[in-house]
């Protein structure tokens, strides 16, 4: 157990729908990162939050959004889902700019 | 954006053999990291490298930060079945691991 909790573990939904992925960081970590991992691909950085504020943005689509709440948990919202959005979505956390610890991921399947 | 070329894409080796994989980039990085991902899990940090030329070991794993700062390699000695997984390199431009660029991974299979 890495200490980073992601829910749900699996999600199957239809095209056009909207889903919310949730992440609870390790205790004490202020930074949360979201990554997308498609089949046979490395991890693509989506977005980072630090203590509730957006810190960095990567290749995140406009249909996707995220936020970090006062209790430091984070949610990634994916809307108008397409087949190509099917992937593993990982959350990671770190204390400031230290090394990040990854959760076990949410596997999203869009049908 | 920055790209990391990781090779080989996959490897099949016999238990007990040594393994080597590497990452190259056209960009200069200030930090190189190596992660391992087991099936159904997130990546776990194996080794972090911070200086050009640095050679760091973690048990049977050894990694080096290339002198040009554009490459890194990971060696695994005397492989065992639990070494199976996907190994990722990641580079950071900022030196604080704030922005990581990941390679596409090396899938390692260890045959008994």
Backbone of each chain as ProteinMPNN parsed JSONL, in Angstrom:
{"seq_chain_A": "XXXXXXXXXXXXXXXXXXXXXXXXXXXXXXXXXXXXXXXXXXXXXXXXXXXXXXXXXXXXXXXXXXXXXXXXXXXXXXXXXXXXXXXXXXXXXXXXXXXXXXXXXXXXXXX", "coords_chain_A": {"N_chain_A": [[0.848, -1.195, 0.0], [0.737, 2.051, -1.061], [-0.061, 4.348, 0.153], [-1.354, 6.272, -1.225], [-4.568, 6.702, -2.253], [-6.853, 5.598, -4.61], [-10.017, 5.862, -6.123], [-12.819, 4.986, -8.242], [-11.54, 1.584, -8.617], [-11.991, 0.344, -11.002], [-13.809, 1.347, -13.892], [-16.512, 1.445, -16.012], [-17.996, 2.929, -18.73], [-20.255, 4.723, -20.927], [-19.802, 6.218, -24.201], [-19.786, 9.774, -24.389], [-20.565, 10.205, -21.814], [-19.998, 11.381, -18.391], [-17.469, 11.22, -15.922], [-16.111, 10.907, -12.603], [-13.046, 10.761, -11.048], [-11.373, 9.835, -8.103], [-8.949, 10.853, -5.67], [-6.98, 10.298, -2.851], [-4.354, 11.753, -1.232], [-1.094, 10.749, 0.117], [-0.678, 10.904, 3.63], [0.073, 14.101, 4.762], [1.197, 14.935, 2.368], [1.197, 17.588, 0.075], [1.061, 18.068, -2.606], [-0.596, 16.999, -5.544], [-0.72, 14.934, -8.351], [-1.925, 14.182, -11.615], [-2.014, 11.56, -13.969], [-2.192, 10.071, -17.215], [-2.309, 6.87, -18.593], [-2.121, 5.235, -21.462], [-2.703, 2.268, -23.462], [0.24, 0.381, -23.71], [1.795, 2.647, -23.464], [3.81, 5.262, -22.053], [3.57, 7.274, -19.073], [1.465, 10.033, -19.271], [1.572, 13.306, -18.313], [-0.975, 15.101, -16.757], [-2.064, 17.136, -14.957], [-1.208, 19.2, -12.13], [-1.737, 19.837, -8.69], [-1.2, 21.946, -5.894], [-1.607, 22.199, -2.577], [-4.285, 22.937, -2.917], [-4.267, 24.654, -5.071], [-3.918, 25.084, -8.6], [-0.923, 24.044, -10.064], [0.69, 23.184, -12.188], [0.25, 22.429, -15.654], [-0.297, 19.881, -17.976], [-0.643, 17.817, -20.8], [-3.557, 18.108, -20.88], [-6.878, 17.59, -21.815], [-9.493, 19.849, -22.878], [-11.919, 18.881, -22.174], [-11.467, 17.67, -19.837], [-11.11, 18.16, -16.335], [-9.864, 19.23, -13.158], [-9.659, 19.296, -9.559], [-8.486, 20.306, -6.32], [-9.306, 19.743, -3.041], [-10.001, 21.381, 0.181], [-9.349, 19.434, 2.122], [-7.323, 18.202, 0.903], [-7.762, 16.055, -0.8], [-8.246, 14.999, -4.193], [-10.02, 15.422, -7.27], [-10.595, 14.175, -10.51], [-12.229, 15.13, -13.295], [-13.845, 13.825, -16.056], [-15.307, 14.498, -19.07], [-17.841, 14.24, -21.678], [-17.084, 11.766, -22.808], [-14.902, 9.829, -24.874], [-14.086, 7.001, -26.984], [-11.336, 6.844, -27.128], [-10.494, 7.788, -24.715], [-10.26, 5.781, -22.991], [-8.247, 4.32, -20.62], [-5.6, 3.928, -18.17], [-5.737, 5.802, -15.266], [-3.683, 7.583, -13.242], [-3.017, 8.782, -10.008], [-0.729, 10.711, -8.185], [1.199, 11.634, -5.313], [3.091, 14.09, -3.507], [5.357, 15.477, -1.116], [5.542, 18.698, -1.29], [7.973, 19.483, -3.63], [9.1, 17.046, -3.776], [9.89, 13.537, -4.413], [7.422, 11.691, -6.15], [4.718, 9.615, -5.058], [2.881, 6.98, -6.293], [-0.574, 6.09, -6.761], [-2.686, 3.136, -7.12], [-4.152, 3.367, -9.372], [-6.932, 4.066, -11.633], [-8.819, 2.173, -13.746], [-10.232, 3.075, -16.663], [-12.793, 2.337, -18.843], [-14.233, 3.06, -21.834], [-17.128, 2.545, -23.574]], "CA_chain_A": [[0.0, 0.0, 0.0], [1.608, 3.226, -1.207], [-0.589, 5.458, 0.933], [-2.175, 7.078, -2.124], [-5.781, 5.917, -2.488], [-7.641, 6.008, -5.767], [-11.286, 5.168, -6.321], [-12.884, 3.532, -8.118], [-10.437, 0.864, -9.241], [-12.415, 0.103, -12.386], [-14.977, 2.13, -14.282], [-16.936, 1.227, -17.392], [-19.039, 3.897, -19.021], [-20.538, 4.861, -22.358], [-19.346, 7.453, -24.831], [-20.616, 10.936, -24.109], [-20.843, 10.332, -20.387], [-19.047, 12.101, -17.545], [-17.091, 10.45, -14.737], [-15.228, 11.568, -11.645], [-12.08, 9.898, -10.399], [-11.018, 10.441, -6.834], [-7.621, 10.515, -5.165], [-6.575, 10.791, -1.535], [-2.887, 11.678, -1.201], [-0.456, 10.272, 1.339], [-0.797, 11.844, 4.734], [1.129, 15.106, 4.802], [1.585, 15.403, 1.033], [0.386, 18.715, -0.376], [0.969, 18.048, -4.075], [-1.272, 15.887, -6.211], [-0.501, 14.917, -9.798], [-2.736, 13.23, -12.369], [-1.381, 11.046, -15.179], [-2.948, 9.134, -18.049], [-1.473, 5.839, -19.221], [-2.84, 4.459, -22.46], [-2.116, 0.95, -23.703], [1.617, 0.377, -24.223], [2.358, 3.993, -23.437], [4.282, 5.791, -20.781], [2.611, 8.116, -18.38], [1.334, 11.389, -19.765], [1.218, 14.211, -17.24], [-2.173, 15.885, -17.036], [-2.187, 18.354, -14.172], [-0.714, 19.154, -10.752], [-2.239, 20.78, -7.704], [-0.427, 22.072, -4.666], [-2.351, 22.829, -1.487], [-5.555, 23.479, -3.39], [-4.148, 25.521, -6.241], [-3.292, 24.491, -9.777], [0.491, 24.412, -10.104], [1.229, 22.933, -13.527], [-0.676, 21.781, -16.563], [0.338, 19.145, -19.049], [-1.482, 17.579, -21.976], [-4.912, 17.822, -20.423], [-7.887, 18.05, -22.747], [-10.45, 20.812, -22.317], [-13.041, 18.095, -21.629], [-11.051, 17.168, -18.526], [-10.811, 19.186, -15.347], [-9.521, 18.656, -11.854], [-9.575, 20.232, -8.449], [-8.0, 19.776, -5.051], [-10.171, 20.274, -2.005], [-9.29, 21.776, 1.413], [-8.781, 18.289, 2.842], [-6.228, 17.796, 0.005], [-8.086, 15.041, -1.797], [-8.391, 15.586, -5.52], [-10.909, 14.752, -8.207], [-10.383, 14.401, -11.933], [-13.508, 15.014, -13.985], [-13.712, 13.573, -17.481], [-16.647, 14.646, -19.634], [-18.022, 13.945, -23.108], [-16.079, 10.722, -22.997], [-14.719, 9.193, -26.176], [-13.452, 5.682, -26.876], [-9.909, 7.044, -26.933], [-10.195, 8.17, -23.335], [-10.026, 4.552, -22.229], [-6.85, 4.322, -20.162], [-5.379, 3.929, -16.728], [-5.501, 7.142, -14.751], [-2.954, 7.5, -11.978], [-2.79, 9.923, -9.158], [0.482, 10.613, -7.377], [1.322, 12.757, -4.394], [4.427, 14.345, -2.981], [5.471, 16.561, -0.142], [6.2, 19.763, -2.019], [8.525, 19.089, -4.924], [9.81, 15.787, -3.606], [9.509, 12.441, -5.293], [6.009, 11.38, -6.041], [4.254, 8.26, -4.784], [1.713, 6.726, -7.138], [-1.641, 5.185, -6.372], [-2.819, 1.939, -7.949], [-4.79, 3.73, -10.626], [-8.321, 3.763, -11.999], [-8.903, 1.743, -15.142], [-11.453, 3.574, -17.295], [-13.137, 1.758, -20.141], [-15.349, 3.752, -22.475], [-17.684, 1.62, -24.588]], "C_chain_A": [[0.888, 1.252, 0.0], [1.171, 4.373, -0.321], [-1.414, 6.416, 0.098], [-3.376, 6.219, -2.527], [-6.566, 6.471, -3.662], [-8.913, 5.179, -5.843], [-12.022, 5.774, -7.506], [-11.676, 2.868, -8.77], [-10.729, 0.609, -10.721], [-13.68, 0.91, -12.648], [-15.267, 1.84, -15.743], [-18.089, 2.17, -17.649], [-19.188, 4.049, -20.53], [-19.977, 6.173, -22.887], [-20.335, 8.581, -24.538], [-20.876, 11.189, -22.639], [-19.742, 11.124, -19.677], [-18.754, 11.233, -16.326], [-16.188, 11.299, -13.856], [-14.346, 10.527, -10.982], [-11.585, 10.618, -9.148], [-9.658, 9.953, -6.348], [-7.427, 11.121, -3.781], [-5.068, 10.662, -1.424], [-2.39, 11.05, 0.092], [-0.582, 11.342, 2.405], [0.388, 12.811, 4.731], [1.561, 15.642, 3.456], [0.632, 16.501, 0.569], [0.172, 18.724, -1.891], [0.26, 16.803, -4.562], [-1.064, 16.04, -7.716], [-1.467, 13.904, -10.414], [-2.008, 12.862, -13.662], [-2.358, 10.123, -15.915], [-1.968, 8.153, -18.666], [-2.336, 5.025, -20.171], [-2.076, 3.167, -22.736], [-0.73, 1.087, -24.314], [2.259, 1.752, -24.28], [2.915, 4.303, -22.064], [3.215, 6.661, -20.167], [2.642, 9.529, -18.935], [0.829, 12.274, -18.626], [0.004, 15.039, -17.648], [-2.166, 17.21, -16.282], [-1.656, 18.118, -12.761], [-1.4, 20.217, -9.921], [-1.329, 20.778, -6.491], [-1.262, 22.854, -3.667], [-3.587, 23.567, -2.002], [-5.474, 24.332, -4.637], [-3.467, 24.789, -7.394], [-1.862, 24.987, -9.892], [1.085, 24.23, -11.503], [0.214, 22.17, -14.35], [0.115, 21.09, -17.659], [-0.605, 19.019, -20.217], [-2.908, 17.228, -21.577], [-5.917, 18.433, -21.393], [-8.837, 19.028, -22.069], [-11.653, 20.108, -21.71], [-12.727, 17.555, -20.232], [-10.802, 18.348, -17.591], [-10.503, 18.501, -14.027], [-9.611, 19.738, -10.79], [-9.024, 19.509, -7.23], [-8.75, 20.506, -3.947], [-9.377, 20.633, -0.744], [-8.716, 20.597, 2.197], [-7.693, 17.596, 2.018], [-6.573, 16.643, -0.936], [-8.363, 15.75, -3.126], [-9.373, 14.761, -6.342], [-10.549, 15.155, -9.633], [-11.709, 14.128, -12.627], [-13.268, 14.874, -15.487], [-15.102, 13.626, -18.085], [-16.642, 14.379, -21.134], [-17.054, 12.849, -23.542], [-16.1, 10.118, -24.389], [-14.017, 7.855, -25.96], [-11.964, 5.824, -26.549], [-9.513, 7.488, -25.546], [-9.983, 6.949, -22.451], [-8.546, 4.447, -21.887], [-6.82, 4.058, -18.669], [-5.093, 5.361, -16.312], [-4.875, 7.006, -13.367], [-2.922, 8.857, -11.297], [-1.485, 9.665, -8.406], [0.5, 11.796, -6.423], [2.76, 12.909, -3.946], [4.335, 15.453, -1.937], [6.223, 17.688, -0.835], [6.691, 19.275, -3.368], [9.323, 17.799, -4.821], [9.301, 14.714, -4.543], [8.07, 12.04, -5.05], [5.769, 9.895, -5.821], [2.95, 8.062, -5.533], [0.687, 5.844, -6.439], [-1.718, 4.018, -7.334], [-3.601, 2.183, -9.227], [-6.268, 3.405, -10.702], [-8.306, 3.371, -13.469], [-10.257, 2.158, -15.701], [-11.631, 2.915, -18.647], [-14.359, 2.477, -20.663], [-15.853, 2.872, -23.613], [-18.732, 2.324, -25.454]], "O_chain_A": [[1.673, 1.481, 0.92], [1.957, 5.286, -0.066], [-2.101, 7.281, 0.642], [-3.208, 5.132, -3.08], [-6.9, 7.655, -3.705], [-8.895, 3.962, -5.656], [-11.872, 6.968, -7.764], [-10.873, 3.544, -9.412], [-9.836, 0.653, -11.567], [-14.502, 1.126, -11.757], [-14.396, 1.968, -16.603], [-19.05, 2.211, -16.881], [-18.36, 3.57, -21.304], [-19.712, 7.108, -22.132], [-21.545, 8.369, -24.451], [-21.35, 12.259, -22.259], [-18.719, 11.481, -20.262], [-19.647, 10.597, -15.767], [-15.586, 12.275, -14.305], [-14.831, 9.541, -10.426], [-11.403, 11.836, -9.137], [-9.268, 8.808, -6.577], [-7.68, 12.307, -3.569], [-4.547, 9.551, -1.514], [-3.154, 10.843, 1.035], [-0.591, 12.537, 2.11], [1.546, 12.396, 4.7], [2.215, 16.683, 3.383], [-0.587, 16.359, 0.661], [-0.785, 19.317, -2.388], [0.483, 15.701, -4.061], [-1.212, 17.127, -8.274], [-1.785, 12.888, -9.797], [-1.463, 13.722, -14.354], [-3.222, 9.489, -15.31], [-0.928, 8.545, -19.195], [-3.174, 4.23, -19.744], [-0.94, 3.0, -22.293], [-0.536, 1.805, -25.295], [3.175, 1.981, -25.07], [2.545, 3.693, -21.061], [2.1, 6.768, -20.679], [3.702, 10.143, -19.053], [-0.226, 12.009, -18.048], [-0.039, 15.605, -18.74], [-2.252, 18.277, -16.889], [-1.654, 16.992, -12.261], [-1.619, 21.341, -10.372], [-0.765, 19.751, -6.114], [-1.582, 24.022, -3.885], [-3.887, 24.68, -1.57], [-6.503, 24.697, -5.206], [-2.561, 23.982, -7.188], [-1.605, 26.189, -9.827], [1.897, 25.044, -11.944], [-0.573, 21.377, -13.831], [1.073, 21.644, -18.198], [-1.285, 19.974, -20.59], [-3.401, 16.152, -21.914], [-5.835, 19.609, -21.748], [-8.97, 19.037, -20.845], [-12.33, 20.658, -20.842], [-13.608, 17.051, -19.536], [-10.337, 19.405, -18.019], [-10.846, 17.338, -13.817], [-9.637, 20.932, -11.089], [-9.085, 18.284, -7.121], [-8.815, 21.735, -3.929], [-8.218, 20.24, -0.608], [-7.697, 20.747, 2.871], [-7.204, 16.532, 2.396], [-5.76, 16.286, -1.788], [-8.672, 16.941, -3.164], [-9.53, 13.559, -6.129], [-10.242, 16.313, -9.916], [-12.244, 13.022, -12.551], [-12.584, 15.691, -16.103], [-15.988, 12.884, -17.663], [-15.59, 14.303, -21.77], [-16.311, 12.996, -24.513], [-17.153, 9.923, -24.996], [-13.434, 7.604, -24.905], [-11.404, 5.03, -25.793], [-8.326, 7.558, -25.228], [-9.574, 7.072, -21.297], [-7.694, 4.481, -22.775], [-7.852, 3.975, -18.003], [-4.292, 6.049, -16.944], [-5.447, 6.406, -12.456], [-2.816, 9.908, -11.928], [-1.184, 8.529, -8.039], [-0.108, 12.833, -6.69], [3.546, 11.963, -4.002], [3.385, 16.235, -1.891], [7.447, 17.622, -0.95], [5.925, 18.72, -4.155], [10.137, 17.5, -5.694], [8.407, 14.944, -5.357], [7.571, 12.045, -3.924], [6.502, 9.041, -6.32], [2.028, 8.87, -5.424], [1.029, 4.974, -5.639], [-0.912, 3.916, -8.259], [-3.701, 1.295, -10.073], [-6.786, 2.586, -9.943], [-7.846, 4.127, -14.325], [-11.298, 1.659, -15.272], [-10.732, 2.934, -19.488], [-15.401, 2.502, -20.009], [-15.091, 2.501, -24.505], [-19.305, 1.708, -26.354]]}, "seq_chain_B": "XXXXXXXXXXXXXXXXXXXXXXXXXXXXXXXXXXXXXXXXXXXXXXXXXXXXXXXXXXXXXXXXXXXXXXXXXXXXXXXXXXXXXXXXXXXXXXXXXXXXXXXXXXXXXXXX", "coords_chain_B": {"N_chain_B": [[6.914, 19.046, -26.988], [9.216, 17.616, -24.529], [10.833, 14.538, -25.339], [11.355, 11.163, -24.469], [13.297, 8.478, -25.436], [13.001, 5.208, -24.984], [14.6, 2.105, -24.646], [15.215, -1.474, -24.706], [11.906, -2.068, -26.116], [10.699, -4.336, -25.19], [11.75, -7.238, -23.321], [12.919, -10.558, -23.134], [14.211, -12.705, -20.905], [16.421, -15.162, -19.396], [16.13, -16.491, -16.128], [18.491, -15.34, -13.805], [20.141, -14.1, -15.588], [21.77, -11.023, -16.623], [20.448, -7.713, -17.126], [19.97, -4.934, -19.282], [18.841, -1.674, -19.879], [17.932, 1.402, -21.544], [17.61, 4.994, -21.732], [17.216, 7.743, -23.892], [17.501, 11.168, -24.862], [16.759, 14.195, -26.646], [16.887, 16.405, -25.224], [18.399, 18.122, -22.446], [18.513, 16.861, -19.206], [17.998, 17.464, -15.713], [17.515, 15.714, -13.715], [17.259, 12.236, -13.416], [15.077, 9.518, -13.254], [14.205, 6.191, -12.304], [11.579, 3.912, -12.589], [9.517, 1.155, -11.534], [6.779, -0.76, -12.65], [4.385, -2.881, -11.517], [1.969, -5.354, -12.563], [-1.311, -4.045, -12.513], [-0.718, -2.138, -10.664], [0.58, 1.067, -9.503], [3.438, 2.978, -10.689], [6.585, 2.47, -9.062], [9.173, 4.104, -7.413], [12.53, 3.392, -8.163], [15.258, 4.166, -8.428], [16.948, 7.283, -8.11], [18.622, 9.866, -9.815], [20.919, 12.536, -9.795], [23.114, 13.972, -10.672], [25.29, 14.592, -13.432], [27.025, 11.818, -14.697], [26.728, 10.399, -12.383], [26.572, 7.357, -10.604], [24.494, 4.99, -9.324], [23.434, 2.553, -6.98], [20.955, 0.108, -6.079], [20.508, -2.426, -4.367], [20.338, -5.154, -6.482], [20.122, -3.535, -8.619], [21.441, -1.07, -10.784], [22.022, 2.224, -11.791], [22.827, 4.822, -14.102], [23.557, 8.241, -14.651], [23.929, 9.856, -17.564], [26.885, 11.38, -18.951], [26.493, 13.451, -20.762], [24.074, 14.335, -19.97], [21.851, 13.661, -21.317], [21.062, 11.107, -21.36], [20.401, 7.893, -19.81], [21.016, 4.824, -18.092], [19.784, 1.619, -16.964], [20.714, -1.138, -15.12], [20.074, -4.506, -14.326], [21.115, -7.01, -12.276], [21.658, -10.574, -12.21], [18.93, -11.639, -12.638], [15.648, -12.269, -11.281], [12.495, -14.01, -10.852], [10.622, -12.143, -9.767], [11.384, -9.764, -10.82], [9.969, -9.226, -13.028], [7.999, -7.011, -14.945], [7.102, -3.619, -15.857], [9.468, -1.27, -16.74], [10.178, 2.076, -16.285], [11.787, 4.988, -17.451], [12.315, 8.334, -16.362], [12.575, 11.767, -16.887], [13.602, 14.921, -15.649], [13.41, 18.382, -16.112], [13.689, 20.478, -14.382], [15.129, 19.941, -12.111], [14.042, 19.558, -9.688], [12.311, 17.539, -9.747], [9.824, 18.331, -10.488], [8.507, 18.503, -12.944], [7.96, 15.833, -14.738], [9.0, 13.854, -17.455], [8.047, 10.942, -19.012], [9.469, 7.878, -20.225], [8.476, 5.371, -22.67], [8.529, 2.878, -21.617], [9.911, -0.345, -20.673], [9.12, -3.608, -21.118], [9.677, -6.26, -19.111], [10.292, -9.671, -19.118], [10.906, -12.533, -17.259], [12.167, -15.63, -17.682], [11.826, -18.919, -16.352]], "CA_chain_B": [[7.444, 18.808, -25.651], [10.372, 16.732, -24.481], [10.557, 13.127, -25.567], [12.356, 10.208, -24.046], [13.293, 7.25, -26.213], [13.408, 4.127, -24.095], [14.773, 0.838, -25.351], [14.281, -1.967, -25.705], [10.493, -1.987, -25.756], [10.43, -5.525, -24.388], [12.881, -8.155, -23.193], [12.668, -11.873, -22.561], [15.517, -13.196, -20.459], [16.419, -16.312, -18.501], [16.431, -16.201, -14.73], [19.927, -15.345, -13.533], [20.845, -13.239, -16.548], [21.79, -9.584, -16.379], [19.589, -6.957, -18.031], [20.308, -3.524, -19.416], [17.904, -0.872, -20.659], [18.391, 2.78, -21.498], [16.772, 6.091, -22.214], [17.94, 8.861, -24.481], [16.669, 12.333, -25.142], [17.422, 15.311, -27.321], [16.946, 17.482, -24.237], [19.235, 17.922, -21.256], [17.731, 16.739, -17.983], [18.713, 17.674, -14.457], [17.245, 14.564, -12.858], [16.764, 11.016, -14.07], [14.459, 8.586, -12.318], [13.779, 4.906, -12.85], [10.427, 3.356, -11.896], [9.018, -0.155, -11.944], [5.341, -0.905, -12.513], [3.864, -4.238, -11.506], [0.605, -5.4, -13.107], [-2.377, -3.59, -11.636], [-0.224, -1.199, -9.655], [1.223, 2.26, -10.007], [4.906, 2.917, -10.705], [7.301, 2.625, -7.794], [10.505, 4.639, -7.664], [13.641, 2.481, -7.881], [16.522, 4.9, -8.282], [16.945, 8.675, -8.543], [19.963, 10.339, -10.169], [20.849, 13.994, -9.775], [24.299, 14.628, -11.238], [25.879, 13.953, -14.594], [28.056, 10.851, -14.357], [26.403, 9.689, -11.136], [26.274, 5.925, -10.684], [23.827, 4.669, -8.064], [22.942, 1.178, -6.884], [19.905, -0.235, -5.13], [20.501, -3.887, -4.43], [20.835, -5.682, -7.761], [19.896, -2.515, -9.647], [22.421, 0.0, -10.902], [21.636, 3.182, -12.82], [23.798, 5.889, -14.306], [23.17, 9.499, -15.271], [24.917, 10.055, -18.609], [27.735, 12.576, -18.876], [25.895, 14.51, -21.579], [22.798, 14.638, -19.314], [20.775, 13.352, -22.253], [20.752, 9.69, -21.351], [20.571, 7.156, -18.563], [20.755, 3.4, -18.251], [19.481, 0.83, -15.778], [21.13, -2.528, -15.184], [19.606, -5.426, -13.288], [21.997, -8.179, -12.298], [21.152, -11.848, -11.69], [17.476, -11.435, -12.597], [14.798, -13.238, -10.601], [11.122, -13.903, -11.375], [9.896, -10.95, -9.312], [11.816, -8.588, -11.594], [9.001, -9.045, -14.112], [7.217, -5.786, -14.847], [7.45, -2.577, -16.822], [10.417, -0.314, -16.186], [10.081, 3.38, -16.931], [12.682, 6.077, -17.091], [11.656, 9.633, -16.334], [13.535, 12.855, -16.783], [13.058, 16.194, -15.177], [14.219, 19.517, -16.545], [13.815, 21.533, -13.383], [16.037, 19.564, -11.033], [13.301, 19.329, -8.447], [11.33, 16.486, -10.064], [8.504, 18.937, -10.568], [7.888, 18.166, -14.214], [8.577, 14.612, -15.225], [8.647, 13.276, -18.751], [8.266, 9.499, -18.905], [9.676, 7.038, -21.386], [7.331, 4.504, -22.973], [8.62, 1.67, -20.806], [10.5, -1.614, -21.13], [8.422, -4.745, -20.521], [10.651, -7.315, -18.825], [9.79, -11.002, -18.774], [11.975, -13.408, -16.8], [11.783, -17.031, -17.887], [12.46, -19.793, -15.355]], "C_chain_B": [[8.623, 17.867, -25.695], [9.944, 15.295, -24.721], [11.703, 12.296, -25.061], [12.206, 8.95, -24.874], [13.851, 6.145, -25.339], [13.509, 2.839, -24.886], [15.449, -0.181, -24.449], [12.842, -1.844, -25.227], [10.096, -3.17, -24.895], [11.658, -6.422, -24.383], [12.401, -9.464, -22.592], [14.025, -12.444, -22.177], [15.335, -14.41, -19.564], [16.731, -15.839, -17.076], [17.933, -16.325, -14.505], [20.719, -14.45, -14.47], [20.821, -11.781, -16.083], [20.979, -8.881, -17.473], [20.08, -5.516, -18.108], [19.275, -2.826, -20.287], [18.331, 0.585, -20.554], [17.367, 3.748, -22.05], [17.653, 7.182, -22.781], [16.959, 9.975, -24.804], [17.466, 13.359, -25.921], [17.559, 16.495, -26.37], [17.865, 17.117, -23.091], [18.324, 17.875, -20.038], [18.602, 16.953, -16.761], [18.541, 16.523, -13.484], [16.784, 13.416, -13.729], [16.233, 10.085, -12.978], [14.131, 7.29, -13.049], [12.689, 4.334, -11.954], [10.162, 1.94, -12.396], [7.516, -0.197, -11.687], [4.961, -2.37, -12.591], [2.439, -4.225, -12.052], [-0.433, -4.95, -12.086], [-1.953, -2.602, -10.57], [0.334, 0.056, -10.316], [2.733, 2.11, -9.992], [5.489, 3.166, -9.323], [8.718, 3.085, -8.108], [11.572, 3.639, -7.238], [14.909, 3.259, -7.541], [16.318, 6.319, -8.793], [18.383, 9.135, -8.738], [19.917, 11.846, -10.356], [22.027, 14.701, -10.44], [24.827, 13.847, -12.422], [27.022, 13.044, -14.166], [27.75, 10.024, -13.121], [26.035, 8.244, -11.416], [25.722, 5.516, -9.333], [23.29, 3.255, -8.093], [21.852, 1.068, -5.833], [19.752, -1.748, -5.198], [21.103, -4.364, -5.728], [20.665, -4.683, -8.9], [21.005, -1.459, -9.602], [21.972, 0.92, -12.02], [22.695, 4.263, -12.914], [23.163, 7.055, -15.035], [24.26, 9.811, -16.292], [25.647, 11.389, -18.499], [27.126, 13.745, -19.653], [24.579, 15.017, -20.998], [21.607, 14.373, -20.226], [20.429, 11.867, -22.248], [20.991, 9.079, -19.976], [20.365, 5.682, -18.864], [20.47, 2.767, -16.9], [19.941, -0.589, -16.038], [20.514, -3.302, -14.028], [20.494, -6.661, -13.374], [21.281, -9.388, -11.707], [19.634, -11.811, -11.531], [16.752, -12.6, -11.92], [13.369, -13.041, -11.084], [10.383, -12.638, -10.951], [10.379, -9.665, -9.978], [10.864, -8.307, -12.749], [8.185, -7.773, -13.877], [7.612, -4.834, -15.947], [8.339, -1.56, -16.127], [10.332, 0.981, -16.996], [11.234, 4.265, -16.495], [11.854, 7.355, -17.083], [12.724, 10.693, -16.148], [12.848, 14.127, -16.354], [13.997, 17.326, -15.556], [14.56, 20.455, -15.402], [14.807, 21.204, -12.277], [15.332, 19.299, -9.73], [12.232, 18.27, -8.626], [9.924, 17.045, -10.173], [7.782, 18.516, -11.837], [8.612, 16.961, -14.769], [8.066, 14.268, -16.612], [9.009, 11.808, -18.687], [8.592, 8.886, -20.249], [8.496, 6.105, -21.565], [7.43, 3.138, -22.301], [9.311, 0.506, -21.494], [9.801, -2.728, -20.374], [9.42, -5.878, -20.351], [9.941, -8.6, -18.429], [10.975, -11.883, -18.406], [11.484, -14.846, -16.881], [12.523, -17.935, -16.901], [13.494, -20.724, -15.994]], "O_chain_B": [[8.997, 17.374, -26.759], [8.842, 14.888, -24.356], [12.87, 12.663, -25.199], [11.105, 8.413, -25.001], [15.033, 6.147, -24.996], [12.634, 2.512, -25.688], [16.176, 0.192, -23.528], [12.596, -1.547, -24.058], [9.273, -3.046, -23.988], [12.487, -6.384, -25.292], [11.589, -9.483, -21.668], [14.886, -12.641, -23.034], [14.248, -14.659, -19.042], [17.502, -14.902, -16.871], [18.566, -17.281, -14.952], [21.855, -14.084, -14.167], [19.985, -11.37, -15.278], [20.844, -9.384, -18.589], [20.547, -4.954, -17.117], [18.884, -3.352, -21.329], [19.008, 0.971, -19.601], [16.41, 3.375, -22.728], [18.701, 7.507, -22.225], [15.763, 9.752, -24.991], [18.696, 13.387, -25.863], [18.256, 17.465, -26.668], [18.08, 15.94, -22.804], [17.468, 18.741, -19.858], [19.797, 16.659, -16.776], [19.32, 16.37, -12.543], [16.011, 13.605, -14.668], [16.856, 9.898, -11.933], [13.823, 7.286, -14.241], [12.836, 4.272, -10.734], [10.527, 1.575, -13.514], [7.037, 0.264, -10.651], [5.186, -3.025, -13.609], [1.771, -3.192, -12.007], [-0.439, -5.41, -10.944], [-2.731, -2.267, -9.677], [0.532, 0.1, -11.53], [3.255, 1.203, -9.345], [4.968, 3.952, -8.532], [9.384, 2.515, -8.973], [11.543, 3.107, -6.129], [15.54, 3.035, -6.508], [15.612, 6.541, -9.776], [19.257, 8.832, -7.926], [19.004, 12.377, -10.988], [21.949, 15.893, -10.737], [24.819, 12.616, -12.432], [27.88, 13.438, -13.376], [28.445, 9.047, -12.843], [25.284, 7.947, -12.345], [26.39, 5.672, -8.311], [22.755, 2.805, -9.106], [21.818, 1.809, -4.851], [18.966, -2.275, -5.985], [22.242, -4.028, -6.052], [21.036, -4.976, -10.037], [21.438, -1.024, -8.535], [21.582, 0.45, -13.089], [23.372, 4.579, -11.936], [22.333, 6.873, -15.925], [25.413, 10.011, -15.91], [25.1, 12.383, -18.022], [27.239, 14.898, -19.235], [24.03, 16.011, -21.474], [20.49, 14.806, -19.943], [19.599, 11.419, -23.039], [21.667, 9.644, -19.117], [19.626, 5.329, -19.783], [20.848, 3.285, -15.849], [19.597, -1.179, -17.063], [20.444, -2.813, -12.9], [20.605, -7.281, -14.431], [20.423, -9.26, -10.834], [19.117, -11.936, -10.421], [17.188, -13.75, -11.98], [13.059, -12.003, -11.67], [9.584, -12.115, -11.727], [9.834, -8.592, -9.72], [10.95, -7.253, -13.38], [7.741, -7.499, -12.762], [8.362, -5.189, -16.857], [8.003, -1.053, -15.057], [10.406, 0.972, -18.224], [11.61, 4.29, -15.323], [10.811, 7.432, -17.731], [13.653, 10.534, -15.355], [11.679, 14.37, -16.655], [15.208, 17.248, -15.354], [15.581, 21.142, -15.432], [15.276, 22.103, -11.58], [15.956, 18.861, -8.764], [11.354, 18.11, -7.778], [8.945, 16.325, -9.975], [6.59, 18.21, -11.811], [9.753, 17.065, -15.22], [6.875, 14.374, -16.905], [10.14, 11.456, -18.35], [8.071, 9.305, -21.283], [7.612, 6.047, -20.71], [6.509, 2.328, -22.408], [9.3, 0.384, -22.719], [9.872, -2.797, -19.147], [9.948, -6.399, -21.333], [9.102, -8.615, -17.528], [11.943, -11.969, -19.161], [10.511, -15.224, -16.229], [13.71, -17.737, -16.645], [14.119, -21.523, -15.296]]}, "name": "protein", "num_of_chains": 2, "seq": "XXXXXXXXXXXXXXXXXXXXXXXXXXXXXXXXXXXXXXXXXXXXXXXXXXXXXXXXXXXXXXXXXXXXXXXXXXXXXXXXXXXXXXXXXXXXXXXXXXXXXXXXXXXXXXXXXXXXXXXXXXXXXXXXXXXXXXXXXXXXXXXXXXXXXXXXXXXXXXXXXXXXXXXXXXXXXXXXXXXXXXXXXXXXXXXXXXXXXXXXXXXXXXXXXXXXXXXXXXXXXXX"}
